[in-house]
Amino acid sequence: EESAAIVVPAAAAPQMQAEQQLDRFKRATRKHVQDFREGIYELLGWKVEMKGEGGSLRWHLSSRYTSDAGSELVFQLRPAESGRPPAFDLLRTPWAEQLQDDRQAAAFLEAYSSTPGFLAAITSGLVAQRSGLA
């Protein structure tokens, strides 16, 4: 039995090679991004997703320590302006509304403009609740 060989015109070979390289790059990038996301989730306890484009880009965070599927915090980056560095604004979500009652966590955003402090306070509270310490 003879196997039919596919004849590729010489002019198409570089394009096919470039497409194969691009495909390998895309697969490697997808794997790298997935590994990065898993590392962030395991290290910091937050699943982070970026949604949207340009000025409407939003960062969606969900904690590994909450059992509510709809518990999500959404942030939008406010660009730097007149000597102030860029900062994240917490947008309204049901969970964000609920967290307004947590004065300690809210203080990190309102008094200190610290998103990391806010997320750490939430994480501490959730871990304490899960452990029965709260």
C-alpha positions as CSV (number, residue, x, y, z in Angstrom):
1,E,0.0,0.0,0.0
2,E,1.2,3.4,-0.9
3,S,0.6,6.4,1.4
4,A,-0.3,9.6,-0.3
5,A,2.1,12.4,0.4
6,I,0.8,15.8,0.7
7,V,2.7,18.2,-1.5
8,V,3.1,21.6,-0.1
9,P,4.1,24.4,-2.5
10,A,7.5,25.8,-1.5
11,A,6.0,29.3,-1.0
12,A,3.5,28.0,1.6
13,A,6.0,26.2,3.7
14,P,7.2,29.3,5.7
15,Q,3.6,30.3,6.4
16,M,2.8,26.8,7.7
17,Q,5.9,26.8,9.9
18,A,4.9,30.2,11.3
19,E,1.4,29.0,12.0
20,Q,2.8,25.9,13.8
21,Q,5.1,28.1,15.9
22,L,2.2,30.4,16.7
23,D,0.1,27.5,17.7
24,R,2.8,26.1,20.0
25,F,3.3,29.6,21.5
26,K,-0.5,29.9,22.2
27,R,-0.6,26.4,23.9
28,A,2.5,27.2,26.0
29,T,1.1,30.6,27.0
30,R,-2.3,29.1,28.0
31,K,-0.5,26.6,30.2
32,H,1.7,29.2,31.8
33,V,-1.4,31.5,32.5
34,Q,-3.2,28.5,34.0
35,D,-0.3,27.6,36.2
36,F,0.0,31.3,37.3
37,R,-3.7,31.4,38.2
38,E,-3.5,28.2,40.2
39,G,-0.5,29.5,42.1
40,I,-2.2,32.7,43.0
41,Y,-5.3,30.8,44.2
42,E,-3.2,28.5,46.3
43,L,-0.8,31.2,47.7
44,L,-3.3,34.0,48.3
45,G,-6.6,32.2,48.4
46,W,-8.2,34.3,45.7
47,K,-9.3,33.3,42.2
48,V,-8.6,36.3,40.0
49,E,-10.1,36.8,36.5
50,M,-9.8,39.8,34.3
51,K,-12.9,40.6,32.2
52,G,-13.6,43.3,29.6
53,E,-11.1,45.4,27.6
54,G,-9.4,48.7,27.8
55,G,-11.1,51.2,30.2
56,S,-13.8,48.7,31.0
57,L,-11.4,46.1,32.3
58,R,-12.6,44.6,35.6
59,W,-10.9,42.3,38.0
60,H,-13.2,39.6,39.5
61,L,-12.1,38.0,42.7
62,S,-13.6,35.1,44.6
63,S,-12.2,33.6,47.8
64,R,-11.4,29.9,48.3
65,Y,-12.8,30.3,51.8
66,T,-16.4,31.1,51.0
67,S,-18.9,28.5,50.1
68,D,-21.3,30.9,48.3
69,A,-20.9,30.5,44.6
70,G,-22.1,34.1,44.0
71,S,-19.6,35.6,46.4
72,E,-17.5,37.8,44.1
73,L,-15.7,41.1,44.5
74,V,-15.2,43.2,41.4
75,F,-12.6,45.9,41.1
76,Q,-11.9,48.5,38.4
77,L,-8.5,50.2,38.1
78,R,-8.7,54.0,38.3
79,P,-5.9,55.6,36.3
80,A,-3.3,57.8,38.0
81,E,-4.3,61.5,38.2
82,S,-2.6,64.7,39.3
83,G,0.1,63.1,41.5
84,R,-2.1,60.2,42.8
85,P,-1.1,56.7,41.8
86,P,-3.5,54.4,40.1
87,A,-5.9,52.6,42.5
88,F,-8.6,50.0,42.4
89,D,-12.2,50.9,43.1
90,L,-14.5,48.3,44.6
91,L,-17.6,48.0,42.5
92,R,-21.1,47.1,43.8
93,T,-21.8,43.4,44.1
94,P,-24.0,41.6,46.6
95,W,-21.0,40.4,48.5
96,A,-19.4,43.9,48.5
97,E,-22.6,45.3,49.9
98,Q,-22.6,42.7,52.6
99,L,-19.0,43.5,53.5
100,Q,-19.8,47.1,54.2
101,D,-20.9,46.0,57.6
102,D,-17.4,44.7,58.3
103,R,-15.9,47.9,59.7
104,Q,-12.4,46.6,60.0
105,A,-12.2,45.4,56.4
106,A,-13.9,48.5,55.1
107,A,-11.4,50.7,57.0
108,F,-8.6,49.3,54.9
109,L,-10.3,50.7,51.8
110,E,-11.7,53.9,53.2
111,A,-9.0,55.1,55.6
112,Y,-5.9,53.5,54.2
113,S,-6.8,53.0,50.5
114,S,-5.3,49.5,50.8
115,T,-6.9,46.8,48.6
116,P,-4.4,44.2,49.9
117,G,-5.3,45.1,53.5
118,F,-9.0,44.8,52.6
119,L,-8.5,41.4,51.0
120,A,-6.4,40.2,53.9
121,A,-9.0,41.2,56.5
122,I,-11.7,39.4,54.5
123,T,-9.5,36.3,54.2
124,S,-8.8,36.4,58.0
125,G,-12.5,36.7,58.8
126,L,-13.5,33.8,56.4
127,V,-10.8,31.5,57.8
128,A,-11.9,32.3,61.3
129,Q,-15.5,31.5,60.4
130,R,-14.6,28.2,58.8
131,S,-12.4,27.3,61.8
132,G,-15.2,28.2,64.2
133,L,-13.0,30.9,65.7
134,A,-15.4,33.8,64.9
